[in-house]
């Protein structure tokens, strides 16, 4: 068994220490005329999470081995602070540790932005999620599966540096931004946008959304590589590799929900222009359903579906995802069926289990395509 995360013991310990501090440790104190101290708990708030994962999988998920593999890792840990001022300015900064692949540890800056709330539009400046996709906009500690779908991972951009204009209302959201992936001269740049609309009636609702992104890839090497929804697995689902000028991605999203049931689907299509002028076309989709047996319910808020749970809640989840990275007779085409269950010990601690059954065709990295995958997670949020 491979064990990852030893290098972040001090980091995790620091996170847990912060979680145990009283609220007064983060409060601002104001001197009052009568010499009494008033503590404002709302100006600065903190939050965080720690995720411990165990994966076991067969030869399908490993490009070298034919036998079952096992991995234990500290998958992710986050510590964030929000400034909740009474005026139009707000802010957020988040420190994030990620174990992206079998011991490749990163301690990075997550969200780090300033938000100005004008009368008709919000203006965000800094590092933030690009406005794209329902599953991507749902936080990692809030998604119902252990890993997001391979479709979201392949096509949805993550956090970038940029400027974003947004408007969030009860029934719709609209966001548009310009971004640069990293603070480097030749880093890819993008324009991304997302629009959502919801219709609620008689205790249920329907969500519709559209996301677009145009990305200037700066003639750099391009290849989509996916691990089949298991973080510690190899990149066994791949597209062709080539230098690319730009990429355009269109994604449609829809969801239906009531208090106990949530069904959602997203479909993506991506066009990539090679520096030679050739075009490559890739696509993917997923369909996911979840159901609270007891102790929880779903509700909608500003473009995402939120989860509310009580102690002892049980949730079932199932997903089918398909990813086509094959064009011009090069690349892979894969599908994964996932079954999962979540148990909420309380509002802070969640235990998760996923079983994944994959299929692949086209170019593969391992002749032995047998074996399924199992992922387990213990997640603590504070």
C-alpha positions as CSV (number, residue, x, y, z in Angstrom):
1,X,0.0,0.0,0.0
2,X,1.3,3.4,-0.9
3,X,0.9,6.1,1.7
4,X,0.9,9.8,0.7
5,X,0.6,13.0,2.7
6,X,3.4,12.6,5.3
7,X,4.8,15.9,4.3
8,X,1.7,17.8,5.3
9,X,1.3,16.6,8.9
10,X,2.2,20.0,10.3
11,X,-0.2,21.7,7.8
12,X,-3.1,19.5,8.8
13,X,-2.3,20.0,12.4
14,X,-2.4,23.7,11.9
15,X,-5.8,23.4,10.3
16,X,-7.2,21.4,13.1
17,X,-5.8,23.8,15.6
18,X,-7.6,26.7,13.9
19,X,-10.8,24.6,13.8
20,X,-10.6,24.3,17.6
21,X,-10.1,28.0,18.3
22,X,-13.1,29.9,19.7
23,X,-14.8,32.4,17.5
24,X,-13.3,35.3,19.6
25,X,-9.9,34.4,18.2
26,X,-11.0,35.7,14.8
27,X,-13.2,38.6,16.1
28,X,-12.5,42.3,16.0
29,X,-12.9,44.2,19.2
30,X,-14.4,47.7,19.3
31,X,-14.0,50.0,22.3
32,X,-17.3,51.4,23.4
33,X,-17.9,54.8,25.2
34,X,-18.7,53.0,28.4
35,X,-15.3,51.3,28.3
36,X,-16.9,47.9,27.5
37,X,-15.6,45.7,24.8
38,X,-17.9,44.7,22.0
39,X,-16.9,41.6,19.9
40,X,-18.0,41.5,16.3
41,X,-18.2,37.9,15.2
42,X,-19.4,38.6,11.6
43,X,-16.5,40.7,10.2
44,X,-14.1,37.8,9.8
45,X,-15.1,34.2,9.5
46,X,-13.1,31.0,9.0
47,X,-13.8,27.6,7.5
48,X,-12.0,24.5,6.3
49,X,-12.0,20.9,5.5
50,X,-9.8,17.7,5.6
51,X,-10.4,14.7,3.3
52,X,-8.8,11.3,3.9
53,X,-9.1,8.8,1.0
54,X,-8.5,5.1,0.4
55,X,-8.5,3.7,-3.2
56,X,-8.4,0.2,-4.5
57,X,-8.5,-0.7,-8.2
58,X,-7.8,-3.2,-10.8
59,X,-5.6,-3.2,-13.9
60,X,-7.9,-0.8,-15.9
61,X,-6.7,2.1,-13.7
62,X,-2.9,1.3,-13.8
63,X,-0.8,1.6,-17.0
64,X,1.9,-0.7,-15.7
65,X,0.5,-3.2,-13.2
66,X,-1.8,-6.1,-13.8
67,X,-2.6,-6.7,-10.1
68,X,-4.9,-4.8,-7.7
69,X,-3.4,-1.5,-6.4
70,X,-4.1,0.3,-3.1
71,X,-3.5,3.9,-2.0
72,X,-4.2,5.9,1.1
73,X,-3.7,9.7,1.0
74,X,-4.7,13.0,2.5
75,X,-6.6,14.0,-0.6
76,X,-7.3,17.6,0.2
77,X,-7.2,20.1,3.0
78,X,-8.4,23.7,3.0
79,X,-8.4,26.7,5.3
80,X,-10.2,29.8,4.3
81,X,-11.1,33.3,5.7
82,X,-13.9,35.6,4.6
83,X,-14.2,39.3,5.2
84,X,-17.9,40.2,5.7
85,X,-17.9,44.0,5.9
86,X,-21.0,46.1,6.3
87,X,-20.0,48.1,3.2
88,X,-19.9,47.1,-0.5
89,X,-16.5,45.4,-0.3
90,X,-16.0,41.7,0.7
91,X,-13.1,39.4,0.3
92,X,-11.9,35.8,0.6
93,X,-8.6,34.0,0.9
94,X,-8.1,30.3,1.0
95,X,-5.0,28.1,1.5
96,X,-5.3,24.7,-0.1
97,X,-3.3,21.4,0.1
98,X,-4.0,18.9,-2.7
99,X,-2.6,15.5,-3.3
100,X,-3.3,15.3,-7.0
101,X,-1.6,12.0,-7.8
102,X,0.2,9.4,-5.6
103,X,2.3,11.8,-3.5
104,X,2.4,14.8,-5.8
105,X,1.6,17.3,-3.0
106,X,0.8,20.9,-3.5
107,X,0.3,23.7,-1.0
108,X,-1.3,26.5,-3.0
109,X,-3.4,29.6,-2.7
110,X,-7.0,28.8,-3.5
111,X,-9.5,31.6,-3.8
112,X,-8.0,35.0,-3.2
113,X,-10.1,37.8,-4.4
114,X,-11.9,41.1,-3.5
115,X,-15.6,41.5,-4.3
116,X,-17.2,44.9,-4.8
117,X,-21.0,44.8,-4.7
118,X,-22.4,47.6,-6.9
119,X,-26.1,48.4,-7.2
120,X,-26.6,46.3,-10.4
121,X,-23.5,44.1,-10.7
122,X,-20.8,42.4,-8.5
123,X,-17.2,42.9,-9.5
124,X,-14.6,40.3,-8.5
125,X,-10.8,40.7,-8.9
126,X,-8.2,38.1,-8.0
127,X,-7.9,34.3,-8.1
128,X,-11.3,32.6,-8.3
129,X,-13.3,29.9,-10.0
130,X,-14.1,30.7,-13.6
131,X,-17.9,30.7,-14.2
132,X,-18.4,27.4,-15.8
133,X,-20.6,24.3,-15.1
134,X,-22.9,23.1,-12.3
135,X,-20.6,20.4,-10.9
136,X,-17.5,22.6,-11.0
137,X,-19.3,25.5,-9.2
138,X,-20.2,23.1,-6.4
139,X,-17.5,23.0,-3.7
140,X,-15.4,19.8,-3.3
141,X,-16.8,19.3,0.2
142,X,-20.4,19.6,-1.1
143,X,-20.4,17.3,-4.2
144,X,-22.2,14.0,-3.6
145,X,-19.5,11.8,-5.1
146,X,-15.9,11.4,-4.0
147,X,-14.5,12.8,-7.2
148,X,-16.3,14.9,-9.8
149,X,-17.2,13.3,-13.1
150,X,-14.4,12.9,-15.7
151,X,-16.4,15.2,-18.0
152,X,-16.1,18.1,-15.6
153,X,-12.5,17.3,-15.0
154,X,-11.7,17.2,-18.7
155,X,-13.6,20.3,-19.9
156,X,-14.4,22.7,-17.0
157,X,-11.8,25.2,-16.1
158,X,-10.9,25.6,-12.4
159,X,-9.4,28.6,-10.6
160,X,-7.6,31.4,-12.5
161,X,-6.5,34.9,-12.1
162,X,-8.9,37.4,-13.5
163,X,-11.7,40.0,-13.4
164,X,-15.3,38.9,-13.3
165,X,-18.7,40.7,-13.5
166,X,-21.6,38.8,-12.1
167,X,-25.3,39.2,-11.1
168,X,-27.0,36.7,-8.8
169,X,-30.8,36.7,-8.2
170,X,-33.1,34.2,-6.8
171,X,-34.3,33.0,-10.2
172,X,-31.2,33.5,-12.4
173,X,-27.4,34.1,-12.4
174,X,-25.2,35.7,-15.0
175,X,-21.4,35.9,-14.9
176,X,-18.7,36.9,-17.4
177,X,-15.0,37.2,-16.9
178,X,-11.5,37.4,-18.4
179,X,-8.9,35.1,-17.0
180,X,-5.3,34.0,-17.1
181,X,-4.5,30.5,-15.8
182,X,-1.3,31.3,-14.0
183,X,0.9,34.3,-13.1
184,X,3.2,33.7,-16.0
185,X,3.9,35.6,-19.2
186,X,2.9,32.8,-21.6
187,X,0.1,31.3,-19.5
188,X,-3.2,30.5,-21.4
189,X,-5.8,33.2,-21.3
190,X,-9.6,32.9,-21.4
191,X,-13.0,34.5,-21.6
192,X,-15.6,32.5,-19.8
193,X,-19.3,33.0,-19.1
194,X,-22.2,31.2,-17.5
195,X,-26.0,31.8,-17.4
196,X,-28.5,29.9,-15.2
197,X,-32.2,30.0,-14.8
198,X,-34.4,28.1,-12.3
199,X,-38.1,27.4,-12.1
200,X,-39.6,26.4,-8.7
201,X,-43.1,25.2,-8.1
202,X,-44.9,23.1,-5.5
203,X,-41.9,22.0,-3.6
204,X,-39.8,21.1,-6.6
205,X,-37.6,22.9,-9.1
206,X,-35.8,22.8,-12.4
207,X,-32.5,24.3,-13.2
208,X,-31.1,25.2,-16.7
209,X,-27.7,26.5,-17.5
210,X,-25.3,27.4,-20.3
211,X,-21.5,27.8,-20.0
212,X,-19.0,29.0,-22.6
213,X,-15.2,29.5,-22.6
214,X,-12.8,30.6,-25.3
215,X,-9.1,29.8,-24.4
216,X,-6.0,31.1,-26.1
217,X,-3.5,28.2,-25.6
218,X,-0.5,30.2,-26.8
219,X,0.7,27.5,-29.2
220,X,1.6,25.2,-26.2
221,X,1.4,21.4,-26.0
222,X,-2.2,20.2,-25.5
223,X,-3.5,16.9,-24.3
224,X,-6.5,15.8,-22.2
225,X,-5.6,13.1,-19.7
226,X,-8.1,11.6,-17.2
227,X,-7.8,9.1,-14.3
228,X,-11.3,7.7,-14.6
229,X,-12.7,9.4,-11.5
230,X,-10.1,7.8,-9.1
231,X,-7.6,10.4,-7.9
232,X,-4.7,8.0,-7.2
233,X,-5.0,6.1,-10.5
234,X,-2.9,6.6,-13.7
235,X,-4.0,8.9,-16.6
236,X,-5.5,6.0,-18.6
237,X,-8.0,8.0,-20.7
238,X,-6.2,10.2,-23.2
239,X,-6.6,12.4,-26.3
240,X,-4.0,13.0,-29.0
241,X,-1.1,15.3,-28.0
242,X,-0.3,18.3,-30.2
243,X,0.5,22.0,-30.0
244,X,-2.7,24.1,-30.0
245,X,-3.7,27.7,-30.8
246,X,-7.1,27.8,-29.0
247,X,-9.9,25.9,-27.5
248,X,-13.7,26.5,-27.4
249,X,-15.9,24.7,-25.0
250,X,-19.7,24.8,-24.8
251,X,-21.5,23.1,-21.9
252,X,-25.2,22.6,-21.2
253,X,-26.5,21.8,-17.8
254,X,-29.9,20.8,-16.4
255,X,-31.2,19.6,-13.0
256,X,-34.5,18.6,-11.4
257,X,-34.9,18.4,-7.7
258,X,-37.2,18.3,-4.7
259,X,-36.4,17.9,-1.0
260,X,-35.3,14.3,-1.3
261,X,-34.3,13.7,-4.9
262,X,-31.8,15.4,-7.2
263,X,-31.2,14.6,-10.8
264,X,-28.6,16.5,-12.9
265,X,-27.0,16.2,-16.2
266,X,-24.3,18.1,-18.1
267,X,-23.1,17.7,-21.7
268,X,-19.9,19.3,-23.2
269,X,-18.4,19.7,-26.6
270,X,-14.9,21.1,-27.2
271,X,-13.2,22.2,-30.3
272,X,-9.4,22.5,-30.3
273,X,-7.4,24.2,-33.1
274,X,-4.0,22.7,-33.7
275,X,-1.2,25.1,-34.8
276,X,-1.2,23.3,-38.2
277,X,-4.8,24.5,-38.7
278,X,-6.4,21.1,-38.1
279,X,-9.4,20.9,-35.8
280,X,-10.0,18.3,-33.1
281,X,-13.5,17.7,-31.6
282,X,-14.1,16.1,-28.2
283,X,-17.3,15.6,-26.2
284,X,-18.7,14.1,-23.0
285,X,-21.7,13.9,-20.7
286,X,-22.8,12.6,-17.3
287,X,-26.2,11.8,-15.7
288,X,-26.3,11.7,-11.9
289,X,-29.0,11.1,-9.4
290,X,-29.0,11.2,-5.6
291,X,-31.6,10.4,-3.0
292,X,-31.8,11.1,0.8
293,X,-33.1,8.0,2.6
294,X,-33.4,10.0,5.8
295,X,-32.1,13.1,7.6
296,X,-31.4,15.4,4.7
297,X,-32.8,17.6,1.9
298,X,-31.8,19.7,-1.1
299,X,-32.5,23.3,-1.8
300,X,-31.5,25.7,-4.5
301,X,-29.5,28.9,-4.1
302,X,-28.0,31.2,-6.8
303,X,-27.1,28.7,-9.5
304,X,-26.2,25.7,-7.3
305,X,-28.1,23.0,-5.4
306,X,-27.3,23.0,-1.7
307,X,-27.4,20.0,0.7
308,X,-28.7,20.3,4.2
309,X,-28.3,17.4,6.6
310,X,-29.1,16.3,10.2
311,X,-27.2,13.8,12.3
312,X,-27.4,10.3,11.0
313,X,-28.4,11.2,7.4
314,X,-28.1,8.6,4.6
315,X,-27.7,9.5,0.9
316,X,-27.5,7.3,-2.2
317,X,-25.9,8.4,-5.4
318,X,-25.4,7.0,-8.9
319,X,-23.8,8.4,-12.0
320,X,-23.1,7.4,-15.6
321,X,-20.5,9.4,-17.4
322,X,-19.1,9.1,-21.0
323,X,-16.0,10.8,-22.4
324,X,-15.0,10.8,-26.1
325,X,-11.4,11.9,-26.5
326,X,-11.0,10.1,-29.9
327,X,-10.8,12.1,-33.1
328,X,-9.0,11.4,-36.4
329,X,-8.7,7.8,-35.2
330,X,-6.5,8.8,-32.3
331,X,-7.4,8.8,-28.6
332,X,-9.7,7.0,-26.1
333,X,-13.4,6.7,-25.6
334,X,-14.5,5.7,-22.1
335,X,-17.6,5.3,-19.9
336,X,-17.9,4.8,-16.1
337,X,-20.9,3.7,-14.0
338,X,-20.6,4.7,-10.4
339,X,-22.7,3.7,-7.3
340,X,-22.2,5.4,-4.0
341,X,-23.5,6.0,-0.5
342,X,-22.9,8.8,2.0
343,X,-23.4,8.7,5.7
344,X,-23.4,12.0,7.7
345,X,-22.2,11.2,11.2
346,X,-23.2,14.8,11.9
347,X,-23.0,18.1,10.1
348,X,-19.2,18.1,10.1
349,X,-18.2,14.5,9.5
350,X,-19.2,12.6,6.4
351,X,-18.2,9.0,5.4
352,X,-18.4,8.2,1.7
353,X,-18.0,5.0,-0.5
354,X,-18.0,4.8,-4.3
355,X,-17.8,1.7,-6.6
356,X,-16.7,2.4,-10.2
357,X,-17.2,0.1,-13.2
358,X,-15.3,1.4,-16.3
359,X,-15.1,0.6,-20.0
360,X,-12.7,1.9,-22.6
361,X,-12.1,1.6,-26.4
362,X,-9.7,3.1,-28.9
363,X,-6.1,3.8,-27.8
364,X,-5.3,2.4,-24.4
365,X,-2.2,2.4,-22.2
366,X,-2.7,-1.1,-20.8
367,X,-3.7,-4.3,-22.6
368,X,-5.4,-5.6,-19.5
369,X,-8.7,-3.6,-19.1
370,X,-10.1,-5.7,-16.3
371,X,-11.0,-4.6,-12.8
372,X,-13.2,-2.1,-11.1
373,X,-12.4,0.6,-8.6
374,X,-13.5,1.3,-5.0
375,X,-12.9,4.7,-3.2
376,X,-13.6,5.5,0.4
377,X,-13.4,8.9,2.1
378,X,-13.7,10.4,5.6
379,X,-14.4,14.1,5.3
380,X,-14.4,16.7,8.2
381,X,-15.5,20.3,7.7
382,X,-15.3,23.1,10.1
